[in-house]
Amino acid sequence: MSIIATQQLTKAYGHRRGVDDVDLRVNTGEIFGFLGPNGAGKSTTIRLLLGFLKASSGTATVFGRDCWTQSASIKQDVGYVGGDVRLYPWLTARRAFQIVGEIRGMDVLADGMLLAERFRLEPDLPVRKMSRGNRQKVALVMALAHRPKLVILDEPTSGLDPLMQDTLADCLRELAAAGHTVFFSSHTLSEVESLCDRVAIVREGRIVVDESLEVLKARAPRTAVVTFESATIAGNIAVPDIVTVQSRSETKLHVQLTGSAVELTQWAASQPIVDLSIGKPNLEFLFRQYYNSDSVQPVRRSATNGSTEDSTNGADDCLITEAEES
């Protein structure tokens, strides 16, 4: 079942478009990463889903309910942290749980205090005495304390140290394992790679990729190093079409693999090699292609079956040497 569904969702600000024809499907129990550089349209999409903005055209539903006309009903089952957290200076974590419980008509104090302990928060310390990272943790535990069916987080690790980032990731995995859904935006590849089931990449307000992480890893190039018996062999060896030579160093051949690792190992087995090492899929290289390439076209999603029509026009063949600065 699609917890989040949008079709040709568009938000225009005069002549400028915040998002343009965005098609998304996020299913129950998924951890969905919404990846893109600053200003790509991530926060605008989230605000449309939460009913903070009204779409110029297109449709958006959460739990099958319209995001604008039924926004209040949707928010009952959503935990949300915005990209720029603002909290009352007098607020403490304990008082925050009491307020959240009163608003939602449920007691969240016990679960909230357990979360505060996991995130190493002092429950009675006021926000005005907290660091930026601790303020972010207060916002996160407030969003998670009622165990919402859908968690929407806009760049949630801002200000968190690596240990707390791991704690947040553990909490999100636990929610997903229990059948809850997580949608979070980020411009940090490592967060998405370690946590997500599926990723959409947004660029200039349009979705240019919507794939499972496994599919993206299969598509991403890898670096391999082949070590030969002598420098003479390494300097003159003919390599298969699935690799591109990047450099030769004495007995070593450094190549980029764009085909099957099995095919490379079969070729290597017939050569006078000493060693072969194949690195992990280079998702960063692949994502930079989608961020930067002028040939990348938006992905369209079928309204009937949810499948994507990827018209990336050869983006995988485009060599990018420099990341887009945002």
C-alpha positions in Angstrom: 0.0 0.0 0.0 1.2 3.5 -0.9 1.4 5.6 2.3 2.6 8.6 0.2 1.4 9.2 -3.4 1.8 12.2 -5.6 1.0 12.7 -9.2 2.3 15.6 -11.3 2.6 17.6 -8.1 3.7 21.1 -8.9 4.2 24.2 -6.8 4.9 27.5 -8.5 6.1 30.8 -7.0 5.2 33.2 -9.7 7.5 32.4 -12.7 9.7 30.1 -10.5 8.7 26.5 -9.8 9.6 25.0 -6.4 8.7 21.5 -7.6 7.5 20.4 -11.0 5.5 17.3 -11.9 6.7 15.3 -9.0 5.5 11.7 -9.0 6.3 9.6 -5.8 5.1 6.4 -4.3 6.3 5.5 -0.8 5.0 2.1 0.6 4.3 0.8 4.1 7.4 -0.1 6.0 9.8 1.6 3.7 12.7 3.8 4.6 12.6 6.2 1.7 15.4 8.7 1.0 14.8 12.0 -0.7 18.1 13.1 -1.9 19.2 16.3 -3.6 21.4 19.4 -3.2 20.3 22.5 -1.3 17.5 24.3 -3.2 16.5 21.2 -5.2 12.9 21.2 -3.9 13.1 18.7 -1.0 11.6 20.9 1.7 8.9 22.3 -0.7 7.8 18.7 -1.4 7.6 17.9 2.3 5.6 21.1 3.0 3.1 20.1 0.3 2.8 16.6 1.8 2.1 18.1 5.3 -0.4 20.7 4.0 1.8 23.6 4.9 1.7 24.7 1.2 -1.1 24.3 -1.3 -0.1 22.7 -4.6 -0.4 24.8 -7.8 -1.5 21.6 -9.6 -1.3 17.9 -9.4 -2.3 15.6 -6.5 -0.8 14.5 -3.2 -2.2 12.0 -0.7 -0.9 10.6 2.6 -2.8 7.5 4.0 -5.1 7.9 1.0 -6.2 11.3 2.2 -5.8 14.6 0.4 -2.8 16.5 1.7 -4.5 19.9 1.6 -8.1 19.3 2.5 -7.5 16.6 5.1 -4.2 17.8 6.5 -5.4 17.9 10.1 -6.4 14.2 9.9 -3.1 13.3 8.3 -1.0 15.0 11.0 -2.5 12.8 13.7 -0.5 9.9 12.4 2.7 11.8 11.4 5.9 12.6 13.3 7.7 15.6 11.6 10.9 17.4 12.1 11.6 20.4 9.9 14.9 21.5 8.4 15.2 24.6 10.7 14.2 23.6 14.2 12.9 26.4 16.4 11.9 25.7 20.0 10.7 27.8 22.9 13.6 28.8 25.1 11.8 27.6 28.3 10.9 24.2 26.9 12.4 21.0 28.4 12.1 17.5 27.0 9.9 16.4 29.9 7.5 19.4 29.3 7.6 18.7 25.6 6.3 15.2 26.1 3.5 16.5 28.3 2.5 19.0 25.6 2.7 16.5 22.8 0.5 14.1 24.9 -2.1 16.8 25.5 -2.3 17.7 21.8 -2.5 14.1 20.6 -4.8 12.9 23.4 -2.4 10.2 24.5 0.2 9.6 27.2 3.7 9.7 25.5 5.7 10.5 28.6 7.0 7.0 29.2 8.1 6.4 25.6 9.4 9.9 25.4 11.6 9.5 28.4 13.0 6.2 27.1 13.9 8.1 23.8 15.5 10.9 25.8 17.7 8.4 27.6 18.7 6.8 24.2 19.6 10.2 22.8 21.4 11.2 26.1 19.1 14.2 26.8 18.7 15.8 30.2 14.9 15.8 30.5 14.7 18.9 32.7 17.3 21.1 30.9 15.7 24.1 29.2 16.3 24.6 25.5 18.0 28.0 26.1 20.9 26.1 27.8 21.2 23.5 25.1 23.6 23.1 22.2 22.3 23.0 18.7 22.7 19.3 18.6 20.7 18.8 21.8 17.9 21.1 20.5 17.8 18.8 17.4 17.5 15.8 19.6 14.5 17.3 21.5 12.7 17.9 18.2 13.5 14.3 17.1 12.2 12.6 20.3 9.1 14.8 20.2 8.4 13.5 16.7 9.0 9.9 17.6 7.5 9.6 21.0 4.0 8.7 19.8 5.3 6.1 17.4 3.7 7.6 14.4 2.6 5.5 11.3 4.7 7.9 9.1 7.8 9.8 10.1 8.8 12.7 7.9 12.2 14.2 8.6 13.8 17.1 6.7 17.6 16.7 6.9 17.3 15.3 10.5 21.0 14.7 11.3 21.9 18.4 11.2 23.9 19.2 14.3 24.0 15.6 15.5 27.3 13.9 16.2 28.1 10.5 14.6 27.0 8.5 17.7 23.6 10.3 17.8 23.3 9.8 14.0 23.7 6.1 14.6 21.1 6.2 17.4 18.6 7.9 15.1 19.3 5.4 12.4 18.6 2.5 14.8 15.3 4.1 15.9 14.2 4.5 12.3 15.1 0.9 11.4 13.1 -0.3 14.4 10.0 1.7 13.3 10.3 0.4 9.8 10.6 -3.2 11.0 7.4 -2.7 13.0 5.6 -1.6 9.8 5.9 2.1 10.1 7.1 4.3 7.2 10.0 6.7 7.1 10.5 9.5 4.6 13.5 11.7 5.1 15.4 14.2 3.0 19.1 14.6 2.9 22.0 16.0 0.8 24.4 13.5 2.5 24.9 10.3 0.5 26.3 8.3 3.4 23.0 8.6 5.3 21.0 7.4 2.4 23.3 4.6 1.5 23.4 3.1 5.1 19.7 3.4 5.8 17.4 3.5 2.9 15.4 0.9 1.0 14.7 3.2 -1.9 15.9 6.6 -3.1 14.5 9.4 -5.2 16.9 12.1 -6.4 15.4 15.5 -6.9 17.1 18.1 -9.1 15.8 21.6 -9.9 12.3 20.5 -8.6 12.0 17.4 -10.6 12.5 13.7 -9.8 15.4 12.3 -12.0 15.8 9.0 -10.2 13.4 6.7 -8.2 15.0 3.3 -7.6 15.8 0.8 -4.9 19.2 1.1 -3.4 20.1 -2.3 -4.7 19.3 -1.3 -8.3 21.4 1.9 -8.0 24.3 -0.1 -6.5 24.2 -2.5 -9.5 24.3 0.4 -11.9 27.1 2.3 -10.1 30.7 1.8 -11.3 33.4 0.3 -9.1 37.1 0.7 -8.9 39.2 -2.4 -9.3 43.0 -2.9 -8.9 44.7 -5.8 -10.8 48.2 -6.7 -9.8 50.3 -8.5 -12.4 53.5 -10.5 -12.3 55.6 -7.7 -13.9 55.5 -4.1 -14.9 55.9 -5.1 -18.6 52.7 -7.2 -18.5 50.8 -4.5 -16.7 51.9 -1.9 -19.2 50.8 -3.9 -22.3 47.8 -6.0 -21.2 44.6 -5.7 -23.2 41.6 -5.2 -20.9 38.0 -6.3 -21.5 35.3 -3.9 -22.6 33.7 -3.8 -19.2 36.5 -1.8 -17.7 38.1 1.5 -18.4 41.8 2.0 -17.5 42.3 4.9 -15.2 46.0 4.5 -14.4 48.9 2.1 -14.6 51.4 2.0 -11.7 54.3 -0.4 -12.1 52.7 -3.8 -11.7 49.2 -2.5 -10.9 46.4 -1.6 -13.2 43.7 0.7 -11.8 40.4 0.3 -13.7 36.8 1.4 -13.4 34.4 -1.5 -13.7 31.0 -0.9 -15.2 30.1 -4.5 -15.9 29.8 -7.7 -14.0 32.3 -8.5 -11.3 32.0 -12.2 -12.3 33.0 -11.3 -15.9 36.1 -9.4 -14.6 37.2 -12.3 -12.4 36.8 -14.7 -15.2 39.0 -12.6 -17.4 41.5 -12.1 -14.6 41.7 -15.9 -14.0 43.1 -16.4 -17.5 45.8 -13.7 -17.0 49.2 -13.8 -15.2 47.9 -11.8 -12.2 49.1 -11.8 -8.6 46.1 -10.1 -7.0 42.7 -8.7 -7.8 40.7 -6.3 -5.6 37.2 -4.9 -6.4 35.8 -1.9 -4.5 32.3 -1.2 -3.4 29.8 0.4 -5.9 30.7 4.1 -6.2 27.3 5.6 -5.6 28.8 9.1 -5.2 30.0 9.0 -8.8 26.6 7.9 -10.0 24.7 10.5 -8.0 26.9 13.3 -9.3 25.9 12.2 -12.8 22.3 12.8 -11.9 23.0 16.1 -10.1 25.1 17.6 -12.9 24.2 16.0 -16.3 22.2 18.2 -18.7 21.0 15.0 -20.4 19.1 13.7 -17.4 15.4 13.8 -17.8 12.6 13.5 -15.2 11.3 10.1 -14.2 7.6 9.6 -14.9 5.6 7.2 -12.8 2.6 5.4 -14.1 -0.6 6.4 -12.2 -2.0 2.9 -12.7 0.7 0.5 -11.4 3.3 2.8 -9.8 6.1 1.7 -12.2 8.6 4.3 -13.3 9.5 5.3 -16.9 13.1 6.3 -16.7 14.1 8.6 -19.5 17.6 9.4 -18.3 18.9 9.5 -21.9 22.3 7.9 -21.3 23.1 9.6 -18.0 25.2 6.5 -17.0 27.6 7.3 -19.8 28.3 10.8 -18.7 31.6 11.5 -16.9 31.4 14.0 -14.1 34.6 15.3 -12.6 33.3 17.9 -10.2 30.3 17.9 -7.8 27.6 20.6 -8.2 28.1 23.3 -5.6 24.9 24.2 -3.8 
